[in-house]
Amino acid sequence: MGVFRKRILVRNPQSGQSLETEALVDTGSTLTVLPIEYLRRLEIAILGTRSFELADKNTVELTVGYAEVTVEGGTVLTLCAFGESVAEPILSATTLELLFLAVDPARKELLPVQGLLM
């Protein structure tokens, strides 16, 4: 898949505090990943930690919490991972699916899709 980025709005669902950033669209990432400073700045409640496997097969433990993510006009409450070593924000497969968006890798776009009940 071609690499591309999208502007997203990250919001604390309790306080309403928010910030805008650019995120790498990565369907290989389970959760949307954000720098730990976003968790601190927005005062997002910590739910605990989860273990993640990196592309190089190493494992990292990251703090997780719920944030509202807005992209392409849609907003969803989604579990996000926050870490000190996060190089850049990542918009994940789970968040995209919750927003009913799919990746068009040729055009480097997000496209609306129908949900499935099968």
Backbone hydrogen bonds, N-H to C=O, Kabsch-Sander energy under -0.5 kcal/mol:
donor,donor_aa,acceptor,acceptor_aa,energy
6,K,23,A,-2.4
8,I,21,T,-3.1
9,L,70,T,-2.1
10,V,19,L,-3.0
11,R,68,E,-2.6
12,N,17,Q,-2.9
16,G,12,N,-2.3
19,L,10,V,-2.2
21,T,8,I,-2.5
23,A,6,K,-2.9
24,L,89,P,-2.7
25,V,4,F,-2.6
26,D,24,L,-0.6
26,D,91,L,-2.6
29,S,26,D,-1.5
32,T,79,L,-0.7
33,V,90,I,-1.7
34,L,81,A,-2.9
36,I,83,G,-1.5
38,Y,35,P,-1.7
39,L,35,P,-0.8
40,R,36,I,-2.0
41,R,37,E,-3.0
42,L,38,Y,-2.6
43,E,39,L,-0.7
44,I,39,L,-1.9
47,L,64,V,-3.0
48,G,64,V,-0.9
50,R,62,L,-2.3
52,F,60,V,-2.9
54,L,58,N,-3.4
57,K,54,L,-2.1
60,V,52,F,-2.5
62,L,50,R,-2.6
62,L,60,V,-0.5
63,T,82,F,-1.5
64,V,48,G,-2.5
65,G,80,C,-1.9
67,A,78,T,-2.2
68,E,11,R,-3.0
69,V,76,V,-2.8
70,T,9,L,-2.5
71,V,74,G,-2.3
74,G,71,V,-2.2
76,V,69,V,-2.0
78,T,67,A,-2.7
78,T,76,V,-0.6
80,C,65,G,-2.8
81,A,32,T,-2.8
82,F,63,T,-3.4
83,G,34,L,-1.6
86,V,83,G,-0.9
90,I,33,V,-2.7
91,L,24,L,-3.1
92,S,90,I,-0.6
93,A,26,D,-0.5
93,A,29,S,-1.9
94,T,29,S,-0.5
94,T,30,T,-0.9
96,L,92,S,-2.2
97,E,93,A,-2.7
98,L,94,T,-2.3
99,L,95,T,-1.5
100,F,97,E,-1.4
101,L,96,L,-2.6
102,A,111,L,-2.8
104,D,109,E,-3.0
108,K,104,D,-1.4
109,E,104,D,-1.6
111,L,102,A,-3.2
113,V,100,F,-2.4
